[in-house]
Amino acid sequence: MSFSDLFKKNVSHPSCAAVIVAAGSSVRMGSDKLLAELGGVPVLARTLQAFERSEYVGEIVVVTRMDKVPTIADLCAEYKISKVSKVVAGGKTRMESSLIGVSAVKGSAKLIAIHDAARPLVSEAVIKRTVCAAAEYMAAVPVIASTDTLKVVDDADRIVGTIDRSTTYRVQTPQVFDAVLIKGALTKASEKGLVLTDDSAAVDMTGFKTYAVAGEEDNIKITTPRDLVIAEALLKSRSDL
């Protein structure tokens, strides 16, 4: 029996609070990617709509830059995102912003999802799958298999090893956790001054094992202008958005 098995919970229809992290600088995009239009709707609005539609989400907290708080609040009102309870200013790093976000959800939340605001094509199926797994295992993340061969390169740009791709996966969001678990994990990581780009890494450092569920190739993160073009094409091919 694994450590995670000791904490399995039987929940027929779990629900979570969702923290949407939208505090990035969009440096590689050249402009604010979250306000860029995707099928005539701002990227962030599409992300929020995905969680608004999900019956597995009861509350949404948006974490953004201080100067964007009024703009994001207006966007939530314009697109009738009724589940948004707060729009708060984030920190200097992704981890700080995540900690601020999970600390801002209602105290009654048993599960908390943390999602990249720049992943607007997340499906209801992925949200459901991850929330249900977290309700049972306390921590769950969506992953997709790595199809490329991965190499280790040293400081002199020489290949020094090959990573077994059969056990290597690309991690997506939403990442869903037991509320107490993720709050404690992010707090400890912050106290140690660690810089983590992945929220589940904070949980990993506590010794707790996170459960992996199937992600989706369409659940891309928009980082560059090219990603926005790809997202437009994916959007046109889907009937659920």
N, C-alpha and C positions, 0 to 999 in steps of 0.2 A: 504494500500500500504506500502510495506517495504521500509527501507532506500535504499536497493540495487536496488529496482525497479525504483527509481528516476534516476538512472544512466544507465539503460538498453541501449544497443547499438544494432542497426540492422546491422550486417555484414554478407554478403553472403559467403565470403571465407576468413576468418581471417588468419593471419600469425603471428608468434611470434619469438622472439629470445630465444634460449634455453641456460640456464646456467647449465652446468654439474658439480656438486660438487664432486671432486675427491681428496679432501685434507685430508682424514682420515688417521689414523695411522695403521689400520688393526691389532690392538693388539689381538683381539679375534681370528683372522684367523691364526696368527703365521707367516704369510708371506704376501707379497703385494697381496691382493685378486684381485685387479684390473688388475694385469698382469698375474694372473692365467689363464690357458686355459680352455675355455668352448666350447666344440665341436671343439677343435683345433684352436680357436680364442681367444685372450685375452678378459677378461670380459669387460674391458673399451671399447675396439674396438667394441664389440657387442652393447654396450649401444649407442655409437656414431653412429653406423650404423642405429639404429632404428630412430634416429632423422634426419640423412642424408636422409633416404628414405621418410620421411614424407613431403608431400606437404604443410603442415601447419607450417613448420619451415623454416625460411629464413636465420638464422644465429646461430652459436653455439660458445659459449665461455666456455672453460674448466678451472676450478679452481683446482689447485693441490698444492702439497708441493713444496717449492722452489727447492729442490734437484731433483724433478721429472720433472720439466718443460722441459728440453731437451729431456728426454725419451718420454714424452707424445707427444711432438711436432713431434718427429720421428715416433711415432705410428700413428699419424693422417696422416702423409705423406704416410706411408707404406700401410695403408688401404684406402687411397684416400678419406678421409673425407673432402670434398671440402668446406663445409659450416663453418668449424672452422675458425674464424677470429682472435682469440687470445687464447693463453694458458698463464694463469696468476697465480702467487703465491697467495695462500689463507692466511687466518688469523689463529689465535690460536683456534678459535671455529667455529662451523658450521655456526653460524649466521654471524660472521665476514667474512667468506669465501663467503657466499651468497651475502652479501653487496658488497664485492669486485667484485663479478661476475656481479651483476646487474648494477654496476657502469661502467663496462667495455663494455657493449653492445653498439651498435651504437645508437646515439641519435634519430634516426628515428623510433626505435622500439616502437610500441604502447602497445604490450603485451610481457611479459617475463615469460618463463617457468623455473622453478627450479627443477632439477631432480637429484636423488641420482645416482652417477656413478655405484654403486653396484646393480642397478636394470636393468640388461641387457635384460630381457625378456619382457620389456614393449612393448605393441603392438601398431600398428599404429592406431587402433580403440580407445584405451585409450587416446593417444595423441590428436587425432581429437576431441574426445568428450570433453576433458578438455579445449582445446584451444577455441572451439566454445562456450562453456559455459562461459568462461572468457570474450570472446568478447561481450557477452550479459550482464553478471552480474558483470564484472570487477574483480572477484576473484573466482576461482574454484579449487577444489581438488578431486581426485578420492578416493573413500572409499569402503570398503567391510564390511559387517555386522560381528559383533563378534558372534561366535558360542559357545564360552565357557562361563560358568558362571563366572562372575568377582567378587572377594571379596576384601574388604578393610582390610589390616592387619596393626596392630599398631607396635610400636617399640619393644614390648615384643613378637612378632610373634603370636599374638592372632587375630582371625578374629573378626572385629568389625562392619562389615556391608556388604551388598550385593548391587552391582550396577545393575540397570535395563538394561539388555543387549539389550532390544528392541530399546533403543535409543543410544546404544553405537556402534561405528564403528571404524575400523582400517584405518588409513590414509596412503595413498601411495603417490607417485610422478609419473608424473610431477605435480607440483602445478603451476597454471598459473594465472598471475595477470596483471592488468593494470600497465604499467611501472611506472607511477608517484606514484601510490598507494603503490607498493611494495618498491620502493626506499625510500619513506618517512617513511613507517612503519619500515623498517630495520634500517634506520638512527636513528629514535627515540629510538628504542630498544637498539641500540648500545650506544647512548648517556646516557641512563639510566643504562648501565652496566649489562643488563639482559643477561642471558644465556638461549637461546631457542634452542631446537633440531628440531623444526618444523617451517618452514617459515610462514605458515598460522597463527601461534600463534601471530606473530608480527602484522599481519593485524587485528586479533581478538582484540588486545589491543587498536586499534584505534577506536573500536566501529563498524567497518564495518563487515557485515555478509558475510562470504564466502559460495559460492554455492557448494553443494556436487553432484558429478556425480558417476556413477557406475565404480568401479575399477575392477580388475581381480585377481583371486587367483594366477594365474601364475606370476604375477608381484611381485615376491619375492625379498627381499633384501638379498644379500649374505653377511653374517657376519661371519659364522663359516665354517669349512671344510664340515660339514654335509650339509649346504645350497648349497654348490657347487655340491655335489652329487645329491641333489634334482633338481637343475637347469639343470644338464646334462640329467636327466630322462625327465624333462619337455621339454627340447629342442628337444629330439629325437621324442617326441610325436606330435610336431608341424610342420606344413608345410609352415608357413609364415616366418620362420627365416632361 
